[in-house]
Amino acid sequence: MPVVSVRISDNELYDRLRQNARRHSQGISTLAERLIDEGLRMQAHPALMFRDGPRGRRAALAAGPEIVDVIGSLIGGDVPAGQRRARAAELLNISPATVDAALTYYAEFTDEIDAEMAERARASEEAEAAWARQQALLEA
């Protein structure tokens, strides 16, 4: 594992970093590494930002939905491949250029987005199974 030493010359910046790490029960190095990674991703993909959610931080479009939502509306389904981009833009009320921004990010971080889609599918199946058990109890 490479080690990088960074000197933070601004005391206020260091204090904010330390307080944020404490608030999130993280070490300063762990938080700094996450922020650097996210910053580099946002620099490479200007339409992107990161949002906190129930399952942690996820990539999202600055002017719209999470990347995984856009990609989920693009792949699969019964819409012909040539019409998926326009259909996703229509469904999500975003521009085709915004769909393209999500697709560009997905091309670079495919495994990450695929894992999030799989996790969502698993959570949905669990919720549906719980609902079915509740309905069975009500009908008994």
Secondary structure as the mmCIF struct_conf table of DSSP 4:
data_model
#
loop_
_struct_conf.conf_type_id
_struct_conf.id
_struct_conf.beg_label_comp_id
_struct_conf.beg_label_asym_id
_struct_conf.beg_label_seq_id
_struct_conf.end_label_comp_id
_struct_conf.end_label_asym_id
_struct_conf.end_label_seq_id
HELX_RH_AL_P HELX_RH_AL_P1 ASN A 11 ARG A 23
TURN_TY1_P TURN_TY1_P1 HIS A 24 SER A 25
HELX_RH_AL_P HELX_RH_AL_P2 ILE A 28 ALA A 44
BEND BEND1 HIS A 45 HIS A 45
TURN_TY1_P TURN_TY1_P2 PRO A 46 ALA A 47
STRN STRN1 LEU A 48 GLY A 53
TURN_TY1_P TURN_TY1_P3 PRO A 54 ARG A 55
STRN STRN2 GLY A 56 LEU A 61
TURN_TY1_P TURN_TY1_P4 ALA A 62 ALA A 63
BEND BEND2 GLY A 64 PRO A 65
STRN STRN3 GLU A 66 GLU A 66
HELX_RH_AL_P HELX_RH_AL_P3 ILE A 67 LEU A 74
BEND BEND3 ILE A 75 VAL A 79
HELX_RH_3T_P HELX_RH_3T_P1 ALA A 81 GLN A 83
HELX_RH_AL_P HELX_RH_AL_P4 ARG A 84 LEU A 92
TURN_TY1_P TURN_TY1_P5 ASN A 93 ASN A 93
HELX_RH_AL_P HELX_RH_AL_P5 PRO A 96 GLU A 108
BEND BEND4 PHE A 109 PHE A 109
HELX_RH_AL_P HELX_RH_AL_P6 THR A 110 GLU A 139
#
